[in-house]
């Protein structure tokens, strides 16, 4: 399992009734179709029950007449003394018509139920996606994307299969079994009681199987989530895997989770394979009882207590009664898999977001951009503080650079401004408003973020810039790209602004992705900007374009900058040095160099690693070395 997260915590299996009751509301909007489906199921069951009865009538009246009184409906149809061949042909034609009607009803039921199931699938996946977007970054710091994807895709699909096929099969089987009970007792109560002698054994076998199968199939859903998580991580990190020659190690990790899934599946399928033969034996036993006891009722009494035709009908009814019980093994497999998937989905839907708007939250008005940290304390893990009693005021329109070693808390400080996390103590204020007292939407609308590793969505260049402001016109997008110095490289792309960037923007260089991020921020035009400066891995020409774009972006805005080369931050209005979650130094570049403290040591250490440190262009940026993602101590 990845070291970067864990699956959503899974507790003890929920009660079947509880999970089932939570699934019922998904059916409520489809009452009309479900009522029609139910009516067709009842009609189909009644017609279906006529099949074995017609076979028995054909035997008693036309194949082996034994003096049985002709049913009134048949006498009305054929007359009191019909020709046996004609009567047999008419009866078989009726039997064929019965099964044609059943076929037509089944096809219609299936089509209607599939539509219902697909609407439920759409609703459920929309709810999951909405919930995922509501959850805070702390949730994603701790949970794997692959496991969440498995819940969104795999677990919802097994529920869709249950609603689309399993539910109608279950209802049909239940109605057929109930109807057969009535029909058999109506034909001959003695033979009916005898044929159900093995039914208690079938009930015990089903109860034992169900209790074990549910746990087994819940484990299969959990392990397939682990496989998805491992696969997603390896695909996302394939460049790193190949660069560090980790193919064998990655395969070893994947084999381990895959083996757990294989073992869980084998266990679940073994239970299923054991249940089916048991039910087959019980069904065969019931058939033998009908033949033996029925023969006794025919041969042992004068006149016979039952006709041969009734025995034939009973044999068909018995096979059809126990066949659904056998099929219930497969159907139960589908249901327990769906219930296990539903549990995992509801666990996710029941996860409470840690970052929520206060009941009395207000809309943040347009701000000047003053940021205040007031005795802020924060931790990701209890007992391991990341920020300790941090107090800092950033005036509107100024650029403040955060400097410090990896893990000092720079990224965490920046992430508190748009309220990606909540402080443990103290407060973060924007223009005097505690960020916890304003709506997240109004706060984040006025905060722009340019990350170190720019994320691009699948789509066109135009779409990716426009995500900074969705209502922007094409002309506004192009204007933002020009200001960001991105227009020239975009024009050289095969389709210009309509060029597809691919998954995560893999068709573009890192430098070009950064230019698009700058254009995106310019289009949004925020009053507050958070910049994780990343210019160390691009060529000189692209770096100059990025820096010019950033200079334009930073102008007139309150900017909180995390940089990775101290040579680029000398013109920042203020440099704040953070060590161990505390502010240890503040001042301009010249003031801090003259003080000869932590900043001086960091700067000179980086200076000595560069052959020509003064060659790097200077600009109003800030902070130090490679920072770690939020959640890893930054």
Rosetta blueprint (number, residue, H / E / L):
1 X L
2 X L
3 X L
4 X L
5 X L
6 X E
7 X L
8 X L
9 X L
10 X L
11 X L
12 X L
13 X L
14 X L
15 X L
16 X H
17 X H
18 X H
19 X H
20 X H
21 X H
22 X H
23 X H
24 X H
25 X H
26 X H
27 X H
28 X H
29 X L
30 X L
31 X H
32 X H
33 X H
34 X H
35 X H
36 X H
37 X H
38 X H
39 X H
40 X H
41 X H
42 X H
43 X H
44 X H
45 X H
46 X H
47 X H
48 X H
49 X H
50 X H
51 X H
52 X H
53 X H
54 X H
55 X H
56 X H
57 X H
58 X H
59 X H
60 X H
61 X H
62 X H
63 X H
64 X L
65 X L
66 X L
67 X L
68 X L
69 X L
70 X L
71 X L
72 X H
73 X H
74 X H
75 X H
76 X H
77 X H
78 X H
79 X L
80 X L
81 X L
82 X L
83 X L
84 X H
85 X H
86 X H
87 X H
88 X H
89 X H
90 X H
91 X H
92 X H
93 X H
94 X H
95 X H
96 X H
97 X H
98 X H
99 X H
100 X H
101 X H
102 X H
103 X H
104 X H
105 X H
106 X H
107 X H
108 X H
109 X H
110 X H
111 X H
112 X H
113 X H
114 X H
115 X H
116 X H
117 X H
118 X H
119 X H
120 X H
121 X H
122 X H
123 X H
124 X H
125 X H
126 X H
127 X H
128 X H
129 X H
130 X H
131 X H
132 X H
133 X H
134 X H
135 X L
136 X L
137 X H
138 X H
139 X H
140 X H
141 X H
142 X H
143 X E
144 X L
145 X H
146 X H
147 X H
148 X H
149 X H
150 X H
151 X H
152 X H
153 X H
154 X H
155 X H
156 X H
157 X H
158 X H
159 X H
160 X H
161 X H
162 X H
163 X H
164 X H
165 X H
166 X H
167 X H
168 X H
169 X H
170 X H
171 X H
172 X H
173 X H
174 X H
175 X H
176 X H
177 X H
178 X H
179 X H
180 X H
181 X H
182 X H
183 X H
184 X H
185 X H
186 X H
187 X H
188 X L
189 X H
190 X H
191 X H
192 X H
193 X H
194 X H
195 X H
196 X L
197 X L
198 X L
199 X H
200 X H
201 X H
202 X H
203 X H
204 X H
205 X H
206 X H
207 X H
208 X H
209 X H
210 X H
211 X H
212 X H
213 X H
214 X H
215 X H
216 X H
217 X H
218 X H
219 X H
220 X H
221 X H
222 X H
223 X H
224 X H
225 X H
226 X H
227 X H
228 X H
229 X H
230 X H
231 X H
232 X H
233 X H
234 X H
235 X H
236 X H
237 X L
238 X H
239 X H
240 X H
241 X H
242 X H
243 X H
244 X L
245 X L
246 X L
247 X H
248 X H
249 X H
250 X H
251 X H
252 X H
253 X H
254 X H
255 X H
256 X H
257 X H
258 X H
259 X H
260 X H
261 X H
262 X H
263 X H
264 X H
265 X H
266 X H
267 X H
268 X H
269 X H
270 X H
271 X H
272 X H
273 X H
274 X H
275 X H
276 X H
277 X H
278 X H
279 X H
280 X H
281 X H
282 X H
283 X H
284 X H
285 X H
286 X H
287 X H
288 X H
289 X H
290 X H
291 X H
292 X H
293 X H
294 X H
295 X H
296 X H
297 X H
298 X H
299 X H
300 X L
301 X L
302 X L
303 X L
304 X L
305 X L
306 X L
307 X L
308 X H
309 X H
310 X H
311 X H
312 X H
313 X H
314 X H
315 X H
316 X H
317 X H
318 X H
319 X H
320 X H
321 X H
322 X H
323 X H
324 X H
325 X H
326 X H
327 X H
328 X H
329 X H
330 X H
331 X H
332 X H
333 X H
334 X H
335 X H
336 X H
337 X H
338 X H
339 X H
340 X H
341 X H
342 X H
343 X H
344 X H
345 X H
346 X H
347 X H
348 X H
349 X H
350 X L
351 X L
352 X L
353 X L
354 X L
355 X L
356 X L
357 X L
358 X L
359 X L
360 X L
361 X L
362 X E
363 X L
364 X L
365 X L
366 X L
367 X L
368 X L
369 X L
370 X L
371 X E
372 X E
373 X E
374 X E
375 X E
376 X E
377 X E
378 X E
379 X E
380 X E
381 X E
382 X L
383 X L
384 X E
385 X E
386 X E
387 X E
388 X E
389 X E
390 X E
391 X E
392 X E
393 X E
394 X E
395 X L
396 X L
397 X L
398 X L
399 X E
400 X E
401 X E
402 X E
403 X E
404 X L
405 X L
406 X L
407 X L
408 X L
409 X L
410 X H
411 X H
412 X H
413 X H
414 X H
415 X H
416 X H
417 X H
418 X L
419 X L
420 X L
421 X L
422 X L
423 X L
424 X L
425 X E
426 X E
427 X E
428 X E
429 X E
430 X E
431 X L
432 X L
433 X E
434 X E
435 X H
436 X H
437 X H
438 X E
439 X L
440 X H
441 X H
442 X H
443 X H
444 X H
445 X L
446 X L
447 X E
448 X E
449 X E
450 X E
451 X L
452 X L
453 X L
454 X L
455 X L
456 X L
457 X L
458 X L
459 X L
460 X E
461 X H
462 X H
463 X H
464 X H
465 X H
466 X H
467 X L
468 X L
469 X L
470 X L
471 X L
472 X L
473 X L
474 X H
475 X H
476 X H
477 X H
478 X H
479 X H
480 X H
481 X H
482 X H
483 X H
484 X L
485 X L
486 X L
487 X H
488 X H
489 X H
490 X H
491 X H
492 X L
493 X L
494 X L
495 X L
496 X H
497 X H
498 X H
499 X L
500 X E
501 X L
502 X L
503 X H
504 X H
505 X H
506 X L
507 X L
508 X L
509 X L
510 X H
511 X H
512 X H
513 X H
514 X H
515 X H
516 X H
517 X H
518 X H
519 X H
520 X H
521 X H
522 X H
523 X H
524 X H
525 X L
526 X L
527 X L
528 X E
529 X E
530 X E
531 X E
532 X E
533 X L
534 X L
535 X L
536 X L
537 X L
538 X L
539 X L
540 X H
541 X H
542 X H
543 X H
544 X H
545 X H
546 X H
547 X H
548 X H
549 X H
550 X H
551 X H
552 X H
553 X H
554 X H
555 X L
556 X L
557 X L
558 X E
559 X E
560 X E
561 X E
562 X E
563 X L
564 X L
565 X L
566 X H
567 X H
568 X H
569 X L
570 X L
571 X L
572 X L
573 X L
574 X E
575 X E
576 X E
577 X E
578 X E
579 X E
580 X L
581 X L
582 X E
583 X E
584 X E
585 X E
586 X E
587 X E
588 X L
589 X H
590 X H
591 X H
592 X H
593 X H
594 X H
595 X H
596 X L
597 X L
598 X H
599 X H
600 X H
601 X H
602 X H
603 X H
604 X H
605 X H
606 X H
607 X H
608 X H
609 X H
610 X L
611 X L
612 X L
613 X H
614 X H
615 X H
616 X L
617 X L
618 X L
619 X L
620 X L
621 X L
622 X L
623 X L
624 X L
625 X L
626 X L
627 X L
628 X L
629 X L
630 X L
631 X L
632 X L
633 X L
634 X L
